[in-house]
Each structure stands twice: as structure tokens, then as C-alpha cells.
Amino acid sequence: MTPVTVGGQPAGDQAQTASAGVDASASPAGPAPDASTPAAEIELKLLCDAPTLKAASHAPLLLQHARGPAMETRLEATYFDTPDNLLLQRKWALRVRRDKAGAYVMTLKTPRSNDPSGAFSRNEWNAPVAGPDLDRTQLADWLARTGGRDVDPEALRPLFSTLVTRQTRRLHTPAGVVEMAADSGEIVSGGRSAPICELEMELVSGAPEAIFSLADALMQNYPLRPAIRSKAMRGYDLAFGRAPAAAKAEPVDIAADASLDAALGAALHGMYAHAMNNLEAASAGAGPEGVHQLRVALRRIRSLLGLIHKIAPPADLAGLRAEAKWLMSQLGHARNLDVFATGVLQEAQEACGADVDFTALAGHINAMRRQAQDEARAAITSPRCARFLIALGGWIVRRGWRAGVADDVAAQFDAPARGAARRMFRKRYRSVRKSGRGFAHLNATELHRSRLALKKLRYIAEVFQPFLATAHGNKRFAKRLARLQDAFGRYNDLHGAASLLHGLRQEGVSLGDDMALAVGAALGWQTGARQAAMTDLRRQWKKFRAVEAPAN
């Protein structure tokens, strides 16, 4: 079997670490044999309602892999942090858990160096403790080993608790051994609580593909939704009384001498984590950033899949790209309305001042936003989205781009990434230059095409930055590229606003005097603003053309 990589490290190595750090006869949540050494935790969560949890956890396709009956455990855990939440800032989680036998275990979870998002794998430090409080001496040793010397163990205090009834089964599949836990219960903080209802699959040994294969099979029959946000992150949301927050992409660490295969694996893993980390924020709709970040992640994934397609088009790649495009389209209307309401409309209102009443127009737009958000939420929580995300995750961990390729193509993947990365970059750069010929005379459709070409170039530049020119040259080019993309974005926002406002005018119902006046005033303002944006866009294009590109 071709080694599977998670975050750039061969899964076989991950599996060895996991099995070495966790007693195979005990739950992976139990204490590691050596409290000074972290075990690797590789897991995936599937969210559902209570009836689905009961049915899915007893599915015949799971039972056929089970060894022995399910074990039921009542788990009570308390999570700790400092008053200024230093652990949260590092994406660490610290808890003391009590099991049904009354034993207490202290656990610290930290992102692995090759997976800063914590998407699939984390370091897990475990040690038995005497009671519900922390062993601050042991914890001080862990903190020193993980770069947390600035965290004062004496400053840590309880923040929230989880009360969970867990049924566990050990599943022995052809791809690996998986511990499946059906968790039901609640998170509690102060007088607030939130339900827990999820299947959690954790790799004990073997390839991470084992987890995704089981999840894919389950979702053919049960309405399950993949997630990677931990109970700890949900507990912080509850403690702070906040909606799930949007997350920007984490930096991807790719070695300068990495193979193309390793570079693609690390990049796709980071992009997938970026998408998964924004599912709940995009679905909750508490702010526009969740939908925006999810669309950014999907667009980057499609762009990189497109590059892979040019090297070796595996049979399932076209389907993954199509599903990513579908999900992006389902979020597009919500994103466009968010941009208009939080940007263009507010600018127009400020420019027009008290002379124009924008109340009716703003109310109408907000009603459209709520409907669009409902449509986006329906898409994100749909079985189609769930199946796509599991299929994509499984494709990434099994390195689907290598499936069935000829020897010469496999050799390209195994070769150093530098040459291929630079060729890809040059091709994208030439495409951008070609799309911008006669820039001052391009129409809206041609400008849109040029903007998309520029985005693809920026994604390539970000992913393959270690392989492009010198650091100084990269910085200068990246600066010009970012400013040009910002100028394109500004012009596109104003162009979209014009389309939206003209659409309101053409609606079959009467707008009313106040709203009609506001629409006209906004259109008048955006005409001038769009002209200024075009002037800046042309200026930024000239500056971009003048700077030397990396890899040329």
C-alpha cells in the first residue's frame, strides 16, 4: 500500500506513534505509559441527533468489524485555562477527566507541528492524578516541553465541564483499527449548557483512510455531518456566550526540499482543515466571515485540484471539483449580500448623509440576507455536503492523486517539488498577463476573467512560496499581487452592488418612495465610486506588470 500522509508525515509513522503511546487494551483517552511523551491522536467527529446516534452506532456495517460488546462509560471532565485564555490562544486543551471507576486523568492536547490546525491529529499528553484538580508539577513539565513556559500552572482555573455517556467499540477494518465512541451528554458552564451528540472515530493503528472509509459507509444510510471542532472549542463558545468563530487558514510548513507529493499533501490538508474549521461558523451565520472563509477554502481547493488534474486526472477528481463548485455556488448569494450590506451600502449611506433615508432599503437587504443565510445553512448541513467533505478528506489522506498513475507520472510526484512548482507558477503568471492585455479597454466579463486568473496565481504563490525565487523577491511580488487583488475586489464589489440595485428596481413590486430614493442615491454614489475604483485598478495593474515575478 502507498503510505498515506497526514499533514506531510507518513501515516504509517503516525500509526506507530499512536500505538506506541496508547495501550491497545484501553481507551485512547486513558493514561499513556510514559507521561512525559505525547501520543498522537487522529480522529474525526460525526454530528447527529439522538435517534440517529443510537441507530448509527449499532449499524450492521460497524458491528461486522467489532470485537466484543460495546463498553459504556460515564465521563466527567473539567477544562482549565488562565484568566487571559493563553491555552485557547495556542489551540491547546487542558482537562481532568473522571471515568466510571472513579479514576482521574489529566490530559493536555496540543496541535502537532505538521498539523497546526489540529484537523486530523494532535499531541495528547496523559497522566493519572489524585483528584479533580490539576497536578501542577507534572503540568509544568509538559508546558516546558511544549513551549508554554509563559503559562503559569497556578493561574489555571476551571472554565467549563462536559458530562458524557460514552459507548465504545474497537473496530478492526482492513485499513486499520478504529475506536468508535458514541457520545451523548452536555457541556456545562455556569448556568448555560449545550448538548453533545456525536460519533467520534479515533485511529488506534493503521492508515487514517480507515476512519474516512467507515464515515463514508455510515453516511450512505444515516444523516451524519463531519466536524473537527473539539468539545473544548464548543465549551469555550459556551463559556464566553459566543457563536462559533470563523477561522483563517493556518500557515502550511513545506520544506524547501519536499517532493511534489509531500507538498500537495500538506497543502491540501491545510486547505481541507480551513474548510472544516469554518463549517459551524458559516452555518450559524452570526457574521459574514464564516461564509467568506469557507468559500475561500473551497476556491483554493478547486484551484489546486485543477493543477493536479493537469498532471494526472484520476477518475474521481472531476467529481470532487464539481462538488466544491456546487457548494461555493450555494454560498455565493449570501456572501454577495453580506458584502453589500456591510460595505457598499454603509459607504453609500455615509456619503449621502441625512438627505436620504436608507432604513427601508437596509431592512429589505437584511431580509434578503436572512433568506440567503437559510439557503446557505441548508446546503452546509445537507447530506450532499457531508458526503462531499468525507469523500474529499478520504481522497486526501489516501493520496488519491496517485491512484492508478503511470510510472512516469508517479516519478513526477516523487521528484522534488521545486521544478514543478516553478513551472506551474510561470504558467499561471502567463495566463494572468494574457488575460490583462489591453487592460484599460477590458469589459466587465473580461475583467472578471482576469480577476479569477489572478486569484489562481495568488493561491499557487502562497502554496509554493518555498520554491519561488528569493525571500526579498517574493515579498515585493506578493505585495504587488495582494494590492492588485484588493483593487480587483473593490471594483468587483461595486460592480456587484450595481447589479443588485438594478435588480431591485426591476422587481415586480413597488419599492415605495423612500426605498426607491435610496436605491437611486446608492446607484449614483456607486457610479462615482466605481470610476475611482477602476482608476486605482489600472494603476495597480501597471505596478504589478512592472515588478519582477518569482520563478522567471
KEDOKE-788974 format. One record per residue (C-alpha): residue in three letters; x, y, z. Coordinates in steps of 0.001 Angstrom, whole numbers. Example, Ala and Ser with C-alpha at 12.3 -4.5 7.8 and 13.67 -1.06 7.14 Angstrom:
BEGIN
> r | east | north | up
> ala | 12300 | -4500 | 7800
> ser | 13670 | -1060 | 7140
***
This chain:
BEGIN
> r | east | north | up
> met | 0 | 0 | 0
> thr | 1233 | 3501 | -780
> pro | 1986 | 5307 | 2502
> val | -771 | 7716 | 3460
> thr | 269 | 11129 | 4711
> val | -1495 | 13333 | 7179
> gly | -66 | 16839 | 7209
> gly | 3074 | 15742 | 5379
> gln | 4041 | 12831 | 7674
> pro | 3588 | 9209 | 6516
> ala | 530 | 7752 | 8176
> gly | 2455 | 4628 | 8969
> asp | 4697 | 6731 | 11197
> gln | 1631 | 8342 | 12764
> ala | 117 | 4954 | 13439
> gln | 3292 | 3685 | 15079
> thr | 3385 | 6718 | 17337
> ala | -238 | 6256 | 18282
> ser | 69 | 2573 | 19040
> ala | 3273 | 3115 | 20968
> gly | 1729 | 5829 | 23111
> val | -1626 | 4190 | 23885
> asp | -2317 | 846 | 25499
> ala | -4223 | -1156 | 22879
> ser | -6419 | -2699 | 25554
> ala | -7523 | 628 | 26970
> ser | -9378 | 3642 | 25654
> pro | -7166 | 6095 | 23768
> ala | -8308 | 8626 | 26342
> gly | -6580 | 6642 | 29071
> pro | -3159 | 7429 | 30510
> ala | -124 | 6943 | 28311
> pro | 2548 | 4608 | 29679
> asp | 5011 | 7484 | 29853
> ala | 3501 | 10807 | 30932
> ser | 6497 | 12696 | 29551
> thr | 5801 | 11590 | 25970
> pro | 2768 | 12720 | 23938
> ala | 719 | 10188 | 21974
> ala | -653 | 11030 | 18519
> glu | -4431 | 11400 | 18330
> ile | -6031 | 11129 | 14872
> glu | -9809 | 11454 | 14892
> leu | -12959 | 12570 | 13094
> lys | -16323 | 13532 | 14538
> leu | -19752 | 12926 | 13006
> leu | -22547 | 15088 | 14433
> cys | -26178 | 13968 | 14538
> asp | -29366 | 13904 | 16614
> ala | -30086 | 11372 | 19368
> pro | -32144 | 8854 | 17321
> thr | -29500 | 8854 | 14580
> leu | -26707 | 8350 | 17130
> lys | -28435 | 5293 | 18542
> ala | -29104 | 3786 | 15111
> ala | -25747 | 4592 | 13518
> ser | -23688 | 3330 | 16459
> his | -25400 | -73 | 16074
> ala | -25192 | -169 | 12277
> pro | -24502 | -3657 | 10868
> leu | -21588 | -2316 | 8831
> leu | -19896 | -1337 | 12114
> leu | -20838 | -4448 | 14058
> gln | -19231 | -6685 | 11434
> his | -15865 | -5145 | 12346
> ala | -16411 | -5128 | 16130
> arg | -14553 | -7359 | 18544
> gly | -16681 | -7923 | 21602
> pro | -19597 | -5893 | 23023
> ala | -19753 | -2137 | 23411
> met | -18361 | -710 | 26642
> glu | -20394 | 2044 | 28307
> thr | -18649 | 4681 | 30409
> arg | -19800 | 7805 | 32216
> leu | -17150 | 10505 | 31748
> glu | -16978 | 13792 | 33622
> ala | -14330 | 16275 | 32570
> thr | -13389 | 19786 | 33658
> tyr | -11438 | 22078 | 31330
> phe | -8996 | 24706 | 32558
> asp | -7424 | 27909 | 31244
> thr | -5786 | 31081 | 32502
> pro | -7773 | 34304 | 33032
> asp | -6381 | 35631 | 29738
> asn | -7001 | 32278 | 27958
> leu | -3404 | 31533 | 26997
> leu | -4242 | 27906 | 26214
> leu | -7069 | 28877 | 23871
> gln | -4764 | 31271 | 22043
> arg | -2428 | 28339 | 21336
> lys | -5299 | 25982 | 20425
> trp | -4428 | 23803 | 23404
> ala | -6932 | 21989 | 25600
> leu | -6335 | 21009 | 29220
> arg | -8729 | 18833 | 31190
> val | -9084 | 16479 | 34133
> arg | -11452 | 13601 | 33385
> arg | -13095 | 11155 | 35813
> asp | -14073 | 7730 | 34459
> lys | -16708 | 5295 | 35727
> ala | -14180 | 3600 | 38026
> gly | -13538 | 6914 | 39740
> ala | -10006 | 7335 | 38385
> tyr | -8838 | 10806 | 37320
> val | -6649 | 11503 | 34292
> met | -5120 | 14865 | 33365
> thr | -4779 | 15475 | 29607
> leu | -3129 | 18237 | 27601
> lys | -3827 | 18328 | 23842
> thr | -1680 | 20426 | 21524
> pro | -1516 | 20714 | 17713
> arg | 1160 | 18624 | 16060
> ser | 3949 | 20553 | 14354
> asn | 2908 | 19149 | 10960
> asp | -776 | 19915 | 11593
> pro | -1112 | 23363 | 13217
> ser | -4858 | 23341 | 12581
> gly | -5367 | 20206 | 14691
> ala | -7636 | 18980 | 11906
> phe | -6800 | 15283 | 11996
> ser | -4024 | 14845 | 14518
> arg | -2908 | 16288 | 17843
> asn | -349 | 15572 | 20512
> glu | -2012 | 14163 | 23616
> trp | -229 | 14134 | 26979
> asn | -1836 | 11979 | 29691
> ala | -1071 | 11332 | 33360
> pro | -3097 | 9952 | 36302
> val | -3905 | 12480 | 39033
> ala | -5179 | 12084 | 42563
> gly | -8404 | 14036 | 42193
> pro | -10369 | 16579 | 40142
> asp | -7662 | 19239 | 40350
> leu | -4542 | 19543 | 38219
> asp | -1163 | 18017 | 39025
> arg | 608 | 21330 | 38572
> thr | 4087 | 19856 | 38933
> gln | 3514 | 17384 | 36097
> leu | 1793 | 20105 | 34086
> ala | 4770 | 22437 | 34487
> asp | 6960 | 19759 | 32907
> trp | 4574 | 19405 | 29946
> leu | 4425 | 23157 | 29458
> ala | 8207 | 23392 | 29448
> arg | 8389 | 20681 | 26779
> thr | 5729 | 22288 | 24546
> gly | 6898 | 25903 | 24611
> gly | 4420 | 27022 | 27239
> arg | 6780 | 28345 | 29893
> asp | 4834 | 31617 | 29967
> val | 1743 | 29745 | 31194
> asp | 1653 | 29813 | 34997
> pro | 188 | 26497 | 36242
> glu | -1019 | 28265 | 39384
> ala | -3120 | 30674 | 37282
> leu | -5200 | 27922 | 35674
> arg | -8807 | 27700 | 36809
> pro | -11903 | 25653 | 35797
> leu | -13836 | 27143 | 32868
> phe | -16423 | 24554 | 31771
> ser | -17271 | 20878 | 32142
> thr | -18502 | 18022 | 29964
> leu | -20811 | 15259 | 31169
> val | -20843 | 12395 | 28672
> thr | -22186 | 8872 | 28429
> arg | -19855 | 7062 | 26042
> gln | -20309 | 3730 | 24304
> thr | -17079 | 2498 | 22718
> arg | -16305 | -264 | 20259
> arg | -12971 | -1375 | 18828
> leu | -13396 | -1874 | 15066
> his | -10866 | -3945 | 13114
> thr | -11101 | -2900 | 9475
> pro | -8821 | -3871 | 6558
> ala | -7257 | -388 | 6624
> gly | -6698 | -171 | 10373
> val | -8057 | -404 | 13898
> val | -10509 | 2331 | 14859
> glu | -12049 | 3121 | 18219
> met | -15588 | 4361 | 17732
> ala | -17233 | 6275 | 20570
> ala | -20902 | 7252 | 20641
> asp | -21055 | 10296 | 22923
> ser | -24222 | 11797 | 24352
> gly | -24443 | 14370 | 27102
> glu | -23864 | 18082 | 27598
> ile | -21338 | 20849 | 28050
> val | -21947 | 22998 | 31132
> ser | -20616 | 26444 | 32032
> gly | -22237 | 28488 | 34752
> gly | -25972 | 28376 | 34140
> arg | -25628 | 27538 | 30434
> ser | -25490 | 24165 | 28712
> ala | -25195 | 22767 | 25179
> pro | -25933 | 19213 | 24016
> ile | -23333 | 16675 | 22917
> cys | -24446 | 14089 | 20371
> glu | -21722 | 12700 | 18142
> leu | -19865 | 9697 | 16847
> glu | -16139 | 10004 | 17331
> met | -13728 | 7823 | 15389
> glu | -10154 | 7660 | 16593
> leu | -7356 | 5796 | 14849
> val | -5633 | 3226 | 17040
> ser | -3363 | 1766 | 14352
> gly | -3149 | 1636 | 10585
> ala | -3985 | 4266 | 7974
> pro | -6216 | 7330 | 8522
> glu | -8164 | 6150 | 5470
> ala | -9818 | 3644 | 7821
> ile | -11701 | 6457 | 9550
> phe | -12918 | 8071 | 6333
> ser | -13976 | 4752 | 4814
> leu | -16150 | 3988 | 7836
> ala | -17614 | 7507 | 7831
> asp | -18396 | 7313 | 4122
> ala | -20161 | 3973 | 4550
> leu | -22196 | 5228 | 7509
> met | -23351 | 8351 | 5693
> gln | -24896 | 6307 | 2929
> asn | -27633 | 5355 | 5414
> tyr | -27595 | 7918 | 8239
> pro | -27763 | 11771 | 8335
> leu | -24351 | 12465 | 9844
> arg | -22302 | 15652 | 9473
> pro | -18482 | 15624 | 9664
> ala | -16795 | 18032 | 12067
> ile | -13352 | 18579 | 13526
> arg | -14092 | 21229 | 16188
> ser | -13478 | 19670 | 19573
> lys | -15676 | 19603 | 22641
> ala | -13162 | 22009 | 24155
> met | -13752 | 24626 | 21437
> arg | -17505 | 24236 | 21835
> gly | -17021 | 24637 | 25581
> tyr | -15166 | 27920 | 25094
> asp | -18020 | 29175 | 22889
> leu | -20489 | 28289 | 25630
> ala | -18393 | 29816 | 28416
> phe | -17995 | 33082 | 26511
> gly | -21592 | 33122 | 25222
> arg | -20438 | 33437 | 21629
> ala | -21258 | 31866 | 18281
> pro | -18647 | 29642 | 16598
> ala | -15892 | 31889 | 15273
> ala | -14597 | 31930 | 11716
> ala | -11017 | 30771 | 11226
> lys | -8428 | 31948 | 8739
> ala | -6122 | 29465 | 7045
> glu | -3164 | 28283 | 9102
> pro | 310 | 28598 | 7547
> val | 1417 | 25390 | 5849
> asp | 5003 | 24383 | 6560
> ile | 6507 | 22791 | 3448
> ala | 10223 | 22030 | 3400
> ala | 12211 | 23573 | 554
> asp | 13424 | 20109 | -468
> ala | 9990 | 18443 | -257
> ser | 8736 | 16208 | -3049
> leu | 5768 | 17327 | -5118
> asp | 3753 | 14555 | -3478
> ala | 4563 | 15820 | 31
> ala | 3899 | 19448 | -953
> leu | 497 | 18606 | -2436
> gly | -419 | 16511 | 607
> ala | 497 | 19244 | 3075
> ala | -1216 | 21979 | 1058
> leu | -4451 | 20041 | 517
> his | -4515 | 19001 | 4171
> gly | -4263 | 22649 | 5260
> met | -6973 | 23738 | 2822
> tyr | -9281 | 20951 | 3954
> ala | -8745 | 21911 | 7590
> his | -9513 | 25543 | 6693
> ala | -12854 | 24481 | 5200
> met | -13772 | 22140 | 8048
> asn | -12898 | 24708 | 10708
> asn | -15421 | 27142 | 9201
> leu | -18417 | 24848 | 8775
> glu | -20047 | 25741 | 12079
> ala | -19368 | 29479 | 11783
> ala | -20755 | 29547 | 8232
> ser | -23810 | 27564 | 9254
> ala | -24515 | 29657 | 12367
> gly | -24492 | 32847 | 10300
> ala | -23661 | 35088 | 13245
> gly | -21387 | 37134 | 10982
> pro | -20269 | 37227 | 7358
> glu | -16755 | 35901 | 7923
> gly | -17683 | 32222 | 8276
> val | -19244 | 32009 | 4815
> his | -16386 | 34049 | 3367
> gln | -13651 | 31841 | 4839
> leu | -15439 | 28656 | 3769
> arg | -15689 | 29939 | 188
> val | -12013 | 30929 | 219
> ala | -11048 | 27420 | 1339
> leu | -13217 | 25790 | -1321
> arg | -11841 | 28043 | -4046
> arg | -8272 | 27199 | -3058
> ile | -9078 | 23502 | -3022
> arg | -10603 | 23691 | -6514
> ser | -7608 | 25612 | -7798
> leu | -5099 | 23055 | -6512
> leu | -7217 | 20140 | -7728
> gly | -7208 | 21811 | -11125
> leu | -3418 | 21798 | -11144
> ile | -3337 | 18134 | -10158
> his | -5758 | 17395 | -12977
> lys | -3218 | 18733 | -15467
> ile | -588 | 16293 | -14163
> ala | -2715 | 13170 | -13668
> pro | -6526 | 13244 | -13936
> pro | -7738 | 10440 | -11607
> ala | -11292 | 9299 | -12199
> asp | -12747 | 10802 | -9001
> leu | -11062 | 14203 | -9278
> ala | -13660 | 15780 | -11590
> gly | -16442 | 14831 | -9176
> leu | -14663 | 16434 | -6221
> arg | -14107 | 19658 | -8156
> ala | -17744 | 19700 | -9239
> glu | -18985 | 19262 | -5680
> ala | -16703 | 22026 | -4404
> lys | -18084 | 24301 | -7125
> trp | -21641 | 23375 | -6162
> leu | -21071 | 24220 | -2501
> met | -19419 | 27513 | -3404
> ser | -22415 | 28416 | -5570
> gln | -24793 | 27704 | -2682
> leu | -22888 | 30189 | -526
> gly | -22376 | 32843 | -3199
> his | -25641 | 34754 | -2798
> ala | -25198 | 35025 | 968
> arg | -21655 | 36276 | 506
> asn | -22662 | 38883 | -2090
> leu | -25399 | 40252 | 158
> asp | -23043 | 40323 | 3151
> val | -20521 | 42371 | 1163
> phe | -23212 | 44776 | 17
> ala | -24827 | 45228 | 3440
> thr | -21646 | 45564 | 5493
> gly | -19637 | 47556 | 2961
> val | -21120 | 49273 | -71
> leu | -24486 | 50122 | 1471
> gln | -22894 | 51637 | 4567
> glu | -20496 | 53701 | 2457
> ala | -23356 | 54993 | 300
> gln | -25371 | 55877 | 3383
> glu | -22466 | 57796 | 4906
> ala | -21834 | 59644 | 1628
> cys | -25476 | 60669 | 1209
> gly | -25908 | 61676 | 4841
> ala | -29279 | 62620 | 6322
> asp | -30686 | 63723 | 2979
> val | -31634 | 60150 | 2072
> asp | -33418 | 57669 | 4333
> phe | -31867 | 54224 | 3839
> thr | -33973 | 52492 | 6520
> ala | -36356 | 50724 | 4130
> leu | -33572 | 49632 | 1772
> ala | -31428 | 48333 | 4631
> gly | -34390 | 46405 | 6022
> his | -35115 | 44855 | 2636
> ile | -31488 | 43835 | 2188
> asn | -31353 | 42303 | 5665
> ala | -34447 | 40244 | 4880
> met | -32717 | 39012 | 1713
> arg | -29613 | 38190 | 3778
> arg | -31607 | 36089 | 6229
> gln | -33158 | 34102 | 3399
> ala | -29785 | 33646 | 1707
> gln | -28222 | 32539 | 5012
> asp | -31006 | 29974 | 5470
> glu | -30232 | 28641 | 1997
> ala | -26502 | 28525 | 2778
> arg | -27178 | 26717 | 6070
> ala | -29353 | 24163 | 4292
> ala | -26527 | 23442 | 1859
> ile | -23834 | 23197 | 4565
> thr | -25904 | 20822 | 6701
> ser | -27152 | 18760 | 3746
> pro | -26233 | 15096 | 3201
> arg | -24695 | 16121 | -117
> cys | -22223 | 18454 | 1596
> ala | -21414 | 15834 | 4243
> arg | -20703 | 13159 | 1639
> phe | -18520 | 15569 | -353
> leu | -16408 | 16536 | 2669
> ile | -15854 | 12930 | 3709
> ala | -15033 | 11935 | 125
> leu | -12558 | 14815 | -143
> gly | -10926 | 14049 | 3212
> gly | -10582 | 10394 | 2330
> trp | -9134 | 11263 | -1071
> ile | -6536 | 13486 | 556
> val | -5388 | 11015 | 3226
> arg | -5111 | 8146 | 744
> arg | -3309 | 10421 | -1731
> gly | -5898 | 9927 | -4424
> trp | -3865 | 11839 | -6990
> arg | -1540 | 8815 | -7182
> ala | -4278 | 6271 | -7849
> gly | -3580 | 4269 | -10997
> val | -988 | 6681 | -12404
> ala | 1680 | 5539 | -14817
> asp | 5263 | 5143 | -13642
> asp | 6394 | 8363 | -15307
> val | 3657 | 10340 | -13537
> ala | 4495 | 8696 | -10208
> ala | 8080 | 9785 | -10790
> gln | 6899 | 13390 | -11182
> phe | 5146 | 13200 | -7812
> asp | 8223 | 11696 | -6157
> ala | 10603 | 14275 | -7631
> pro | 11473 | 17494 | -5765
> ala | 8583 | 19953 | -5914
> arg | 10732 | 22917 | -6862
> gly | 10792 | 22324 | -10618
> ala | 7094 | 21504 | -10971
> ala | 6081 | 24362 | -8669
> arg | 8019 | 26892 | -10696
> arg | 6577 | 25590 | -13963
> met | 3045 | 25806 | -12571
> phe | 3673 | 29312 | -11325
> arg | 5060 | 30507 | -14655
> lys | 2063 | 29081 | -16472
> arg | -370 | 30839 | -14139
> tyr | 1610 | 34061 | -14401
> arg | 1496 | 33973 | -18196
> ser | -2255 | 33356 | -18007
> val | -2708 | 36463 | -15862
> arg | -621 | 38590 | -18221
> lys | -2562 | 37286 | -21211
> ser | -5930 | 37962 | -19573
> gly | -4904 | 41566 | -18918
> arg | -3865 | 42526 | -22439
> gly | -5421 | 45875 | -23338
> phe | -6367 | 46229 | -19679
> ala | -7739 | 49770 | -19985
> his | -10303 | 48560 | -22530
> leu | -11466 | 45321 | -20900
> asn | -15206 | 44932 | -20364
> ala | -16794 | 43579 | -17162
> thr | -16704 | 39953 | -18324
> glu | -13040 | 40199 | -19317
> leu | -12149 | 41894 | -16040
> his | -13881 | 39095 | -14145
> arg | -11858 | 36523 | -16087
> ser | -8658 | 38385 | -15294
> arg | -9601 | 38573 | -11619
> leu | -10128 | 34802 | -11423
> ala | -6786 | 34175 | -13139
> leu | -5129 | 36445 | -10593
> lys | -6689 | 34546 | -7687
> lys | -5371 | 31264 | -9035
> leu | -1920 | 32803 | -9335
> arg | -2015 | 34023 | -5748
> tyr | -3053 | 30596 | -4468
> ile | -139 | 28997 | -6298
> ala | 2250 | 31657 | -4982
> glu | 1065 | 31031 | -1410
> val | 1214 | 27235 | -1603
> phe | 4568 | 27007 | -3353
> gln | 6249 | 30019 | -1757
> pro | 9272 | 27971 | -527
> phe | 10153 | 27084 | -4118
> leu | 9942 | 30560 | -5668
> ala | 12939 | 32921 | -6011
> thr | 14458 | 34751 | -3038
> ala | 12608 | 35914 | 48
> his | 13131 | 39562 | -946
> gly | 11770 | 39000 | -4443
> asn | 8846 | 37044 | -3095
> lys | 7880 | 39798 | -694
> arg | 7918 | 42525 | -3335
> phe | 5918 | 40435 | -5785
> ala | 3489 | 39271 | -3083
> lys | 2885 | 42883 | -2074
> arg | 2041 | 43950 | -5627
> leu | -88 | 40862 | -6136
> ala | -2069 | 41459 | -2943
> arg | -2680 | 45124 | -3780
> leu | -3865 | 44249 | -7263
> gln | -6217 | 41606 | -5897
> asp | -7583 | 44103 | -3364
> ala | -8196 | 46588 | -6184
> phe | -9977 | 43898 | -8179
> gly | -12044 | 43026 | -5131
> arg | -13088 | 46626 | -4602
> tyr | -14137 | 47034 | -8212
> asn | -15980 | 43708 | -8162
> asp | -17890 | 44661 | -5004
> leu | -19077 | 47895 | -6609
> his | -19977 | 46162 | -9862
> gly | -21978 | 43581 | -7906
> ala | -23716 | 46368 | -5985
> ala | -24843 | 47952 | -9249
> ser | -26308 | 44633 | -10415
> leu | -28119 | 44169 | -7112
> leu | -29554 | 47691 | -7075
> his | -30705 | 47484 | -10704
> gly | -32308 | 44161 | -9843
> leu | -34285 | 45777 | -7032
> arg | -35544 | 48418 | -9449
> gln | -36753 | 45731 | -11804
> glu | -38711 | 43819 | -9153
> gly | -42390 | 43475 | -9890
> val | -43489 | 45081 | -6632
> ser | -43397 | 48759 | -5785
> leu | -40347 | 49784 | -3775
> gly | -42044 | 52678 | -2030
> asp | -40847 | 56256 | -2214
> asp | -38157 | 56072 | 481
> met | -36684 | 52849 | -826
> ala | -36783 | 53984 | -4457
> leu | -34963 | 57177 | -3488
> ala | -32357 | 55218 | -1543
> val | -31792 | 52832 | -4463
> gly | -31301 | 55774 | -6831
> ala | -28959 | 57540 | -4425
> ala | -26902 | 54382 | -3900
> leu | -26661 | 53847 | -7650
> gly | -25491 | 57407 | -8148
> trp | -22870 | 57069 | -5434
> gln | -21553 | 53717 | -6661
> thr | -21140 | 55067 | -10209
> gly | -18590 | 57586 | -8980
> ala | -17032 | 55100 | -6583
> arg | -16677 | 52518 | -9357
> gln | -14916 | 55015 | -11609
> ala | -12429 | 55746 | -8814
> ala | -12005 | 52006 | -8229
> met | -11278 | 51451 | -11918
> thr | -8649 | 54213 | -11877
> asp | -6928 | 52536 | -8920
> leu | -7270 | 49093 | -10530
> arg | -5490 | 50254 | -13689
> arg | -2749 | 51837 | -11584
> gln | -2237 | 48646 | -9592
> trp | -2170 | 46594 | -12792
> lys | 674 | 48719 | -14173
> lys | 2637 | 48336 | -10928
> phe | 2061 | 44588 | -10951
> arg | 3310 | 44265 | -14519
> ala | 6415 | 46255 | -13659
> val | 7571 | 44045 | -10776
> glu | 9719 | 41013 | -11484
> ala | 7893 | 37760 | -10875
> pro | 9468 | 34855 | -8973
> ala | 10485 | 31767 | -10944
> asn | 11025 | 33790 | -14163
***
